[in-house]
Amino acid sequence: MRYQTDREMFVPEDAKLPDSNEAIEFLAKNPDIEFVDLLLLDMNGIVRGKRVEKDKLQKAYEQGIALPISIYGMNIKGTPVEETGLGLEIGESDAICYPVAGSLTRQPWQKRPIAQLMLEMYEDKETPLFADPRMILRRIVRQFKARGLTPVSAYELEFYLIDSKTPGSAPLPPVSPITGKRPENTQVYSLDELDEYAELLTQIIEAAREQGLPADTIVAESAPGQFEINLKHTDDALAACDHSILLKRVIKQVAHDNDLDTTFMAKPYADQAGNGMHLHISLLDDDGNNVFEPQEEGDMTDTLRHALGGMLELMPQYLAIMCPNINSYRRFAPDFYVPNAATWGIENRTTALRIPGDVPAATRIEHRVAGTDANPYLMMAALLASIMYGLDNKIEPSEPVVGNAYDLDNEPLPTNLRDALRELSASEAMRQFLGTDFVDVFVTCKEKELEEFEQHVTALEYDWYLHAF
C-alpha cells in the first residue's frame, strides 16, 4: 500500500474483535432472519457494504469479510478517485472488515426478516486501516483515556421530509396527510406540524428504539417539512456516532415505507433553513466528574476555557470536515442561525460554540456549525482533536459574545469548499491528530469533486450569459 506513514499511530490495542458468540446468540433469538446487511461508513458519511446470507454471519465474526479499500477513496457519487492511490494503483485490493461489537440488530422496516451489522476495516487483525473514519475517532478517544478523560456527547440531526414523487430534481415538501396541502411555512416548535406527521414520526421513534438507538425528542424546525431529532448523551463517543448514522438510516427507511422521501442535504432550498447537525460535548474525569462543571456560579474551569480556545483557534482548519461538500456553504446566512465566524457565548444561538445555560452539572459545549451532510465520526474526531489541542497548549478563548454575533466584525470562516480544503491541507494540528495520510486522501477526493463541479455549466449561467453579449 502506498500509504504507510500513519501505521505507527495505530497499535494492537486498537483491535477489539467481538466474540462470535454474539452472532450465535442473535440467530438463536431471531431464527427467522434470512440475510444480514454488513455496513461500512465511507469518508462521505454514506453507508456502503454488502448483504450476505445468515450462514455467513459467524464467519464474519471469526474470519472477517473482505471489502475493497477503495471504499475510503470514493467521491460523493461512489466513484473511486484514483488520485488517492486507493484504487487501481493497489490493484483494487481488499482489506478485512470485522464486526463492531453490539451493533447486530434487526431492521424493523424490512418486509423480510433482515438484520444489520456495522463493520470496521483493518489492514490486518492488529492494524486498523488509516482511512476508516471510525478508526480515526477510536484512536483519538484512546488518547483522551490516556489523559484520564472520557468524552460525553450527543448529536442533534435536522432533516426534511420531501415528496418522493416530485418531478425533476428540485425537492418539494410533502402533501400533508391531514390537510391534503403542501405546507408553505412553518412555525418553529409547532405542535400542529408534529401532529400532521404524528404517525410517521412515531414509527421513526419506535423503529429507532427497537434498534437500541436513544432517540429522544422531535421538534418541528424552521421550514416546511423540516424536523429535528435529538439523541441522548452517552460516554461512548463511537456509539454516539453510530447512533447518528443508524438513526439516519431509520428515518430514510421509515419515510420510504410511508411513500415519502427525506433529505439530509445541507441546503436543499435556497430560501429556507439548511439542515444542521449540532454536537454537544463534555468531559468526565476518572471519578465520573464533569470537568467543565464550575465550582461557583458564573465561574468557568480552566479545562472548559482551554477546550473552547482549541475549538475556536482550529475552527477554520477543521471546517472542511464539518462542511465537506460544495452545497454545505450555502447554509451560511445570518437569517438561518448558521454561525459564520469562530465565536462563542453563553446561551447564545448566534455563536459557533454555545454553552447551554441549564444546570451546572450538565455544563457542555454545543458546536453549531456542521451540516447533516458531515461524517459524524470525522466531525467528532476533529472536534475532540481541537479540544485536546486546546488542553495541551492551554489556549485561551476570545471574549464571549453577548447579543447578536452576526453584528460583530469578526474574521469570517472560509465561505467555500476550496478555501476550507486549503486550510485543512495546511493544518499541522489536523494532520497530527487525524493522520497526514488521511488528510491527503480527504482533500484529494474533495478537490476532484470540486474540479468536476466547476466544469458543469448551470442553468443560471445560460439564463444570465447566453444572450447577454
Beta strands, then each sheet from edge to edge (+ up, - down):
strand 1: 35-41
strand 2: 47-53
strand 3: 65-68
strand 4: 94-99
strand 5: 105-106
strand 6: 114-124
strand 7: 127-128
strand 8: 150-163
strand 9: 215-220
strand 10: 226-231
strand 11: 260-263
strand 12: 277-284
strand 13: 344-346
strand 14: 353-355
strand 15: 365-367
sheet 1: 2+ 1- 6- 4+ 3-
sheet 2: 2+ 1- 6- 5+
sheet 3: 2+ 1- 6- 7+
sheet 4: 9+ 10- 8+ 11-
sheet 5: 9+ 10- 8+ 12- 15+ 14- 13-
end
